[in-house]
Amino acid sequence: MKNILEGLNEQQRQAVTATEGFIRVIAGAGSGKTRALSHRFAYLVNEIGIMPANILCVTFTNKSANEMKQRIRRLTGDSDTGYISTFHSFCVSVLQEDINAVQYPKSFLVLDNADIDAMLKIIYEERGLTLRHMTFSKARDMIEIRKIFKDPEYYEHMIALPLDELRQKYQEAVEPDDIIFWGYLYQQKKCFGLDYNDLI
């Protein structure tokens, strides 16, 4: 156990060795959260006897997930690192199991900014919008803000409305924000695409 706790400060040791209740670590960037989580994984496996397959570790970036896997391999001496991924990757794997319940295929698309911009280009061309109305970057931000804060029930429209009705909402929209938002939801459903906000 000595090498698992080696190099950790007192707060990190507490986080690593606690076995009862929920553990929450709040700390700034570069303060050792990934290190503490890696050591906690090793402690749970090597000292407590928990199987790696019963541990889920999620992080924000692929870089952090890969770094965590490498650290865990070094600490445990085993290549089994359980399930370590980004939040988005974990959500994709969960969605793939049951997404057919909302009439989406398991091979749904995960949309990145380039995909979203391609959809926005179609919307702008169809509805006569220009970048003077809103740049693609601002349109992506507006869509994100609207999905999270202004219209959090948007997913019900995406899932429940038939494609024709979603297209009608898009065609009937008058304000640029509404045109872009409903056009984007229509384009998403048309290609069975989900963006990062939808995944979470």
C-alpha positions as CSV (number, residue, x, y, z in Angstrom):
1,M,0.0,0.0,0.0
2,K,2.9,2.3,0.6
3,N,3.6,3.0,-3.1
4,I,-0.1,3.6,-3.8
5,L,-0.1,6.5,-1.2
6,E,3.4,7.7,-2.0
7,G,3.7,11.3,-3.1
8,L,0.1,12.2,-2.1
9,N,-0.7,15.1,0.2
10,E,-3.0,14.6,3.2
11,Q,-6.2,15.6,1.4
12,Q,-5.4,13.3,-1.5
13,R,-4.7,10.4,0.9
14,Q,-8.1,11.0,2.5
15,A,-9.8,10.9,-0.9
16,V,-7.9,7.8,-2.0
17,T,-8.5,5.7,1.1
18,A,-12.1,6.7,2.0
19,T,-14.4,3.7,1.5
20,E,-17.7,4.9,3.0
21,G,-20.2,7.2,1.4
22,F,-19.7,9.6,-1.5
23,I,-16.4,11.3,-2.1
24,R,-16.2,14.6,-3.8
25,V,-12.9,16.3,-4.7
26,I,-13.1,20.0,-5.5
27,A,-9.9,21.5,-6.7
28,G,-8.5,23.7,-9.4
29,A,-6.7,22.8,-12.6
30,G,-3.3,21.1,-12.1
31,S,-4.0,20.4,-8.4
32,G,-3.7,16.6,-8.7
33,K,-7.3,15.4,-9.2
34,T,-6.4,12.9,-11.9
35,R,-3.5,11.7,-9.8
36,A,-5.8,11.2,-6.8
37,L,-8.4,9.4,-8.9
38,S,-5.8,7.1,-10.4
39,H,-4.4,6.3,-6.9
40,R,-8.0,5.8,-5.6
41,F,-8.6,3.3,-8.4
42,A,-5.4,1.4,-7.5
43,Y,-6.3,1.5,-3.8
44,L,-9.8,0.1,-4.4
45,V,-8.4,-2.7,-6.7
46,N,-5.2,-3.7,-4.8
47,E,-6.2,-3.0,-1.2
48,I,-10.0,-3.4,-1.1
49,G,-10.3,-6.1,-3.7
50,I,-12.8,-4.5,-6.0
51,M,-12.7,-5.8,-9.6
52,P,-11.6,-3.2,-12.1
53,A,-14.7,-4.0,-14.3
54,N,-16.8,-2.6,-11.4
55,I,-15.2,0.8,-11.5
56,L,-16.2,3.7,-13.8
57,C,-13.9,6.7,-14.2
58,V,-15.0,9.6,-16.3
59,T,-13.2,12.8,-17.2
60,F,-13.5,15.7,-19.6
61,T,-10.8,15.0,-22.1
62,N,-9.3,12.1,-24.0
63,K,-5.9,13.2,-22.8
64,S,-6.9,12.9,-19.1
65,A,-8.6,9.5,-19.7
66,N,-5.4,8.2,-21.4
67,E,-3.2,9.6,-18.7
68,M,-5.4,8.0,-16.1
69,K,-5.2,4.6,-17.8
70,Q,-1.4,4.8,-17.9
71,R,-1.1,5.8,-14.2
72,I,-3.5,3.0,-13.2
73,R,-1.5,0.4,-15.2
74,R,1.7,1.6,-13.4
75,L,0.1,1.6,-10.0
76,T,-1.8,-1.8,-10.3
77,G,0.7,-3.6,-12.5
78,D,-2.4,-4.8,-14.5
79,S,-3.6,-3.8,-18.0
80,D,-7.3,-4.0,-16.8
81,T,-8.3,-0.5,-16.2
82,G,-12.0,-1.0,-15.9
83,Y,-14.0,1.6,-17.9
84,I,-12.2,4.9,-18.2
85,S,-13.5,7.4,-20.7
86,T,-14.7,11.0,-21.3
87,F,-18.2,11.9,-20.1
88,H,-19.3,12.1,-23.8
89,S,-17.8,8.8,-24.7
90,F,-19.6,7.2,-21.7
91,C,-22.9,8.8,-22.7
92,V,-22.5,7.5,-26.3
93,S,-22.0,3.9,-25.0
94,V,-25.1,4.2,-22.8
95,L,-27.2,5.7,-25.6
96,Q,-26.1,3.0,-28.1
97,E,-27.7,0.4,-25.9
98,D,-31.2,1.8,-25.9
99,I,-31.4,4.6,-28.4
100,N,-33.8,2.5,-30.6
101,A,-36.4,3.3,-28.0
102,V,-36.6,6.8,-29.5
103,Q,-36.4,5.6,-33.1
104,Y,-32.7,6.4,-33.6
105,P,-30.3,3.8,-34.9
106,K,-27.4,2.5,-32.8
107,S,-25.2,4.0,-35.5
108,F,-26.4,7.6,-34.8
109,L,-23.9,10.4,-35.6
110,V,-22.0,12.4,-33.0
111,L,-21.8,15.9,-34.5
112,D,-18.8,18.1,-34.1
113,N,-18.4,21.8,-35.0
114,A,-17.7,21.0,-38.7
115,D,-20.8,18.9,-39.0
116,I,-22.9,21.6,-37.3
117,D,-21.4,24.3,-39.6
118,A,-22.4,22.2,-42.6
119,M,-25.9,22.0,-41.3
120,L,-26.0,25.8,-40.7
121,K,-24.8,26.4,-44.2
122,I,-27.8,24.5,-45.5
123,I,-30.2,26.4,-43.2
124,Y,-28.7,29.8,-44.2
125,E,-28.9,29.0,-47.9
126,E,-32.5,27.6,-47.7
127,R,-33.8,30.6,-45.6
128,G,-31.7,33.4,-47.1
129,L,-29.7,34.1,-44.0
130,T,-26.2,35.5,-44.1
131,L,-23.3,35.8,-41.7
132,R,-24.5,39.3,-41.0
133,H,-27.5,37.8,-39.3
134,M,-25.3,35.6,-37.2
135,T,-21.9,34.0,-37.7
136,F,-21.7,30.2,-37.4
137,S,-19.8,30.5,-34.2
138,K,-22.5,32.7,-32.6
139,A,-25.2,30.4,-34.1
140,R,-23.5,27.4,-32.4
141,D,-23.4,29.3,-29.1
142,M,-27.0,30.4,-29.4
143,I,-28.1,26.8,-30.1
144,E,-26.2,25.6,-27.0
145,I,-27.6,28.3,-24.8
146,R,-31.1,27.7,-26.0
147,K,-30.8,23.9,-25.5
148,I,-29.4,24.3,-22.0
149,F,-31.2,27.3,-20.6
150,K,-34.1,28.7,-22.8
151,D,-35.6,25.5,-24.2
152,P,-34.4,22.5,-22.2
153,E,-37.4,20.5,-23.4
154,Y,-36.1,20.7,-27.0
155,Y,-35.2,17.0,-27.0
156,E,-38.9,16.2,-26.7
157,H,-39.5,17.9,-30.0
158,M,-36.5,16.2,-31.5
159,I,-37.7,12.8,-30.4
160,A,-41.5,13.0,-30.4
161,L,-42.2,15.2,-33.5
162,P,-42.3,13.5,-36.8
163,L,-39.7,14.8,-39.3
164,D,-42.5,16.6,-41.3
165,E,-43.7,18.5,-38.2
166,L,-40.2,19.5,-37.3
167,R,-39.6,20.8,-40.8
168,Q,-42.8,22.8,-40.6
169,K,-41.7,24.5,-37.4
170,Y,-38.5,25.4,-39.2
171,Q,-40.3,26.7,-42.2
172,E,-42.8,28.7,-40.2
173,A,-40.0,30.3,-38.0
174,V,-39.6,34.1,-38.7
175,E,-36.8,35.3,-36.4
176,P,-33.2,34.3,-37.3
177,D,-32.7,32.7,-33.9
178,D,-35.9,30.5,-34.4
179,I,-35.0,29.8,-38.0
180,I,-31.5,28.6,-37.0
181,F,-32.7,26.7,-33.9
182,W,-35.6,24.8,-35.6
183,G,-33.6,24.3,-38.8
184,Y,-30.8,22.8,-36.8
185,L,-33.1,20.4,-34.9
186,Y,-34.7,19.4,-38.2
187,Q,-31.2,18.8,-39.8
188,Q,-30.2,16.8,-36.7
189,K,-33.2,14.5,-36.8
190,K,-32.9,14.1,-40.6
191,C,-29.4,12.5,-40.2
192,F,-29.9,11.0,-36.7
193,G,-27.3,13.3,-35.4
194,L,-26.6,14.2,-31.7
195,D,-24.3,17.0,-30.6
196,Y,-22.2,17.0,-27.4
197,N,-25.1,18.8,-25.5
198,D,-27.5,16.1,-26.5
199,L,-25.2,13.3,-25.3
200,I,-25.1,14.6,-21.8
